[in-house]
Amino acid sequence: MTTELYFPNLQNPLVKLHTPFPGKPTIFVAELLGLPGNWLTIALLDAYTAVLDHIDNIYNNLEDSRKNIGGCLITTSTGKIFSNGVHLEESIDNPVFLKMLPLFLARLLHFRLPTIAAVNGHAFAGGFVLACAHDYIVMGNEKGYMCMNDVLIEVTVHSCLLEVIRTKISSPLVLNKTILEGHRYTADQAVKAGFVSKSVPNGKVMETAGELADSLSHLALNKGYVFGLLKAEKNKNAIKALMENDLVAGSYLSKM
């Protein structure tokens, strides 16, 4: 179906889409190439949206005889950083970006295939949120932290982004530690906290994500239609908040 594609293009690649697991042509890997930080910008969101469009197009055009081929999408990167989150100077006050980010996250939260964040390194702030927008998280336990460090850099967490985190974290104590204290989670701590599925050596992150993807792939029956709807219902509160595009933290306080 696809071997190796670059988005937006080969000359300026920000996301590589490939199927690196032999004999598993529907286990897609979206590799973030915006190193060193993989900052969430308009360009990166555009590139990743094109990846989702490409995969959707594959499944929408499947013949009925192949509608149950299954599939899975893994997001990862290389080196020390999974994603450092929103680029504050370029994106934080950009109205186009502020419209794009919630729509992108909402789409990921009800994407037709199982999704796995293969966290190879640090996932900070918006990178933490990006990981939480996936169904499962596999994280390296030798280097890298997951951290909502917004409180430490005096940046508010918008309501709709907090709802994305709530799809993974329901414990008030863990939420306090995550949002109000900016705790840096190791992989083992994140597994214990309940929002990371597997903690493995960094060199095993992709292998483990691939094994998990293989075990989940068969669930995306009928081109992933029901699987996507189930995700939409499971993540309804977050998706609704994102679609309402409530990116003004504490805006309701003015009514008090």
Phi, psi and omega per residue, in radians:
M1 nan -0.845 3.065
T2 -2.656 2.450 3.098
T3 -1.859 -0.938 -3.124
E4 -2.774 1.969 3.128
L5 -2.212 2.577 -3.116
Y6 -2.090 2.372 -3.128
F7 -2.168 2.387 0.023
P8 -1.258 -0.400 3.116
N9 -2.878 2.995 -3.099
L10 -1.171 -0.505 -3.099
Q11 -1.333 -0.475 -3.112
N12 -2.393 1.126 -2.995
P13 -1.353 2.293 3.047
L14 -2.033 -0.463 3.082
V15 -2.436 2.298 3.039
K16 -1.851 2.205 3.064
L17 -1.832 2.148 3.125
H18 -2.603 2.961 3.134
T19 -2.185 1.429 -2.942
P20 -1.455 -0.105 -3.069
F21 -1.634 2.023 -3.078
P22 -0.962 2.305 3.110
G23 1.327 0.113 -3.118
K24 -2.179 1.241 -3.015
P25 -1.273 -0.146 3.125
T26 -1.906 0.184 2.975
I27 -1.696 1.750 -3.044
F28 -1.594 2.473 3.067
V29 -2.104 2.131 3.024
A30 -1.769 1.872 -3.090
E31 -1.733 2.091 -3.141
L32 -1.297 2.237 -3.050
L33 -1.984 0.120 -3.103
G34 -1.435 0.903 -3.083
L35 -1.286 2.681 0.199
P36 -1.510 -0.270 -2.977
G37 -1.792 -0.263 -3.024
N38 0.811 0.830 -3.138
W39 -1.118 2.503 3.061
L40 -1.382 1.933 -3.114
T41 -2.288 3.004 3.070
I42 -1.007 -0.761 -3.101
A43 -1.099 -0.758 -3.131
L44 -1.185 -0.739 3.119
L45 -1.124 -0.669 3.067
D46 -1.052 -0.784 -3.109
A47 -1.135 -0.777 -3.117
Y48 -1.226 -0.610 3.067
T49 -1.069 -0.664 3.087
A50 -1.126 -0.596 3.059
V51 -1.090 -0.842 3.130
L52 -1.090 -0.693 3.088
D53 -1.052 -0.747 -3.112
H54 -1.093 -0.798 3.140
I55 -1.160 -0.768 3.095
D56 -0.996 -0.724 -3.124
N57 -1.104 -0.673 3.089
I58 -1.032 -0.855 -3.064
Y59 -1.281 -0.629 3.126
N60 -1.107 -0.441 -3.086
N61 -1.799 0.191 3.087
L62 -1.205 2.464 2.991
E63 -1.243 2.694 -3.100
D64 -0.988 -0.561 -3.126
S65 -1.169 -0.257 -3.103
R66 -2.072 0.260 -3.028
K67 -1.207 -0.275 -3.116
N68 -1.878 0.524 -3.124
I69 -1.264 -0.244 3.112
G70 1.264 -2.939 3.130
G71 2.717 2.986 3.128
C72 -2.802 2.662 3.107
L73 -2.148 2.181 3.097
I74 -1.924 2.320 3.013
T75 -1.906 2.298 -3.133
T76 -2.687 -3.093 3.006
S77 -2.645 -2.868 3.119
T78 -2.282 2.892 3.071
G79 1.384 -2.589 -2.984
K80 -1.525 -0.240 -2.971
I81 -2.162 2.237 2.891
F82 -1.424 -1.018 2.976
S83 -2.863 2.365 3.075
N84 -1.542 0.080 3.052
G85 1.555 -2.714 -3.055
V86 -1.198 2.324 3.057
H87 -1.312 1.848 -2.977
L88 -1.056 -0.757 -3.085
E89 -1.250 -0.654 -3.027
E90 -1.550 -0.549 -2.897
S91 -2.083 -0.485 -2.889
I92 -1.055 -0.556 -3.130
D93 -1.971 0.250 -3.117
N94 -1.531 2.021 -3.071
P95 -1.087 -0.548 3.105
V96 -1.157 -0.817 3.116
F97 -1.096 -0.744 -3.091
L98 -1.147 -0.364 3.021
K99 -1.493 -0.649 -3.072
M100 -1.234 -0.764 -3.013
L101 -1.027 -0.876 3.130
P102 -1.066 -0.694 -3.140
L103 -1.142 -0.689 3.103
F104 -1.111 -0.830 -3.129
L105 -1.114 -0.693 3.110
A106 -1.077 -0.719 3.130
R107 -1.128 -0.737 3.135
L108 -1.111 -0.626 -3.100
L109 -1.200 -0.339 3.076
H110 -2.215 0.453 3.116
F111 -1.081 2.551 -2.968
R112 -1.147 -0.353 -3.118
L113 -1.861 2.704 2.937
P114 -1.002 2.481 -3.131
T115 -2.166 2.473 -3.119
I116 -2.294 2.247 2.972
A117 -1.608 1.986 3.089
A118 -1.660 1.602 -2.975
V119 -1.447 1.820 -3.040
N120 -1.514 -0.284 -3.081
G121 -2.793 -2.547 -3.093
H122 -1.160 2.396 2.990
A123 -2.236 1.718 -3.038
F124 -1.943 2.499 3.019
A125 0.899 -2.017 3.141
G126 -1.050 -0.457 3.045
G127 -1.178 -0.620 3.033
F128 -1.091 -0.810 3.139
V129 -1.096 -0.752 3.115
L130 -1.005 -0.796 3.115
A131 -1.068 -0.723 -3.113
C132 -1.191 -0.334 3.108
A133 -1.335 -0.099 3.056
H134 -1.596 2.814 -3.133
D135 -1.256 -0.608 -3.092
Y136 -2.408 2.679 3.094
I137 -2.244 2.209 2.981
V138 -1.938 2.278 -3.007
M139 -2.303 2.450 3.076
G140 -1.282 2.383 -3.049
N141 -1.809 0.144 3.139
E142 -1.766 -0.501 3.095
K143 -2.709 2.620 3.119
G144 1.820 2.509 3.100
Y145 -2.229 2.687 2.887
M146 -1.861 2.212 -2.996
C147 -2.686 2.276 2.940
M148 -1.624 1.479 -3.006
N149 -1.522 0.228 -3.068
D150 -0.965 -0.720 -3.112
V151 -1.087 -0.498 -3.092
L152 -1.426 -0.321 3.135
I153 -2.017 0.238 3.066
E154 1.029 0.833 3.066
V155 -2.131 2.317 -3.130
T156 -1.353 2.678 3.041
V157 -1.745 2.023 -3.086
H158 -1.163 2.628 -3.040
S159 -0.959 -0.803 -3.069
C160 -1.191 -0.534 3.102
L161 -1.281 -0.608 3.068
L162 -1.109 -0.607 3.104
E163 -1.145 -0.561 3.056
V164 -1.111 -0.757 3.107
I165 -1.088 -0.634 3.135
R166 -1.138 -0.327 3.057
T167 -1.190 -0.310 3.127
K168 -1.954 -0.467 -3.049
I169 -2.177 2.067 3.116
S170 -1.962 -0.333 -3.117
S171 -1.232 2.193 3.084
P172 -1.026 -0.640 -3.137
L173 -1.158 -0.740 3.134
V174 -1.213 -0.661 3.080
L175 -1.079 -0.761 3.102
N176 -1.038 -0.798 -3.119
K177 -1.118 -0.620 -3.087
T178 -1.355 -0.890 -3.005
I179 -1.533 -0.807 -3.021
L180 -1.502 -0.431 -3.092
E181 -1.892 -0.232 3.129
G182 1.066 0.699 -3.076
H183 -1.137 2.430 3.054
R184 -1.596 1.895 -3.104
Y185 -1.514 2.228 2.864
T186 -1.317 2.964 3.136
A187 -1.071 -0.764 -3.128
D188 -1.118 -0.702 3.105
Q189 -1.141 -0.670 -3.124
A190 -1.190 -0.623 3.048
V191 -1.130 -0.782 3.123
K192 -1.101 -0.632 3.118
A193 -1.269 -0.331 3.005
G194 1.743 0.056 -3.108
F195 -1.871 -0.123 3.014
V196 -1.953 2.367 -3.057
S197 -1.396 -0.735 -3.054
K198 -2.473 2.398 3.041
S199 -1.957 2.107 -3.068
V200 -2.452 2.828 3.029
P201 -0.961 2.541 -3.062
N202 -0.958 -0.631 3.130
G203 -1.224 -0.162 -3.125
K204 -1.887 0.042 -3.047
V205 -1.038 -0.895 -3.091
M206 -1.198 -0.693 3.113
E207 -1.054 -0.787 -3.135
T208 -1.169 -0.725 3.092
A209 -1.071 -0.674 3.106
G210 -1.135 -0.706 3.098
E211 -1.138 -0.730 3.095
L212 -1.120 -0.750 3.119
A213 -1.042 -0.733 3.139
D214 -1.093 -0.638 -3.133
S215 -1.298 -0.365 -3.104
L216 -1.739 -0.346 -2.968
S217 -0.942 -0.692 -3.049
H218 -1.161 -0.237 -3.097
L219 -1.320 -0.330 -3.105
A220 -1.491 1.148 -3.129
L221 -1.345 2.795 3.089
N222 0.871 0.897 3.116
K223 1.112 0.369 3.110
G224 1.384 0.219 -3.036
Y225 -1.078 -0.944 -3.107
V226 -1.193 -0.685 -3.138
F227 -1.021 -0.753 3.117
G228 -1.115 -0.680 3.118
L229 -1.186 -0.693 3.096
L230 -1.076 -0.733 3.092
K231 -1.106 -0.692 -3.138
A232 -1.067 -0.700 3.125
E233 -1.262 -0.720 3.128
K234 -1.081 -0.655 -3.067
N235 -1.824 0.400 -2.991
K236 -0.978 -0.805 -3.085
N237 -1.068 -0.738 3.137
A238 -1.179 -0.761 -3.118
I239 -1.112 -0.749 3.119
K240 -1.090 -0.749 3.127
A241 -1.107 -0.706 3.129
L242 -1.166 -0.717 -3.133
M243 -1.188 -0.509 3.058
E244 -1.330 -0.229 3.030
N245 1.009 0.804 3.136
D246 -1.465 1.556 -3.082
L247 -1.921 0.278 3.076
V248 -1.875 1.777 -3.079
A249 -1.082 2.264 3.077
G250 1.267 0.304 -3.089
S251 -1.066 -0.563 -3.123
Y252 -1.197 -0.299 -3.102
L253 -1.140 -0.413 -3.135
S254 -1.169 -0.288 -3.132
K255 -1.550 -0.058 -3.096
M256 -1.516 nan nan
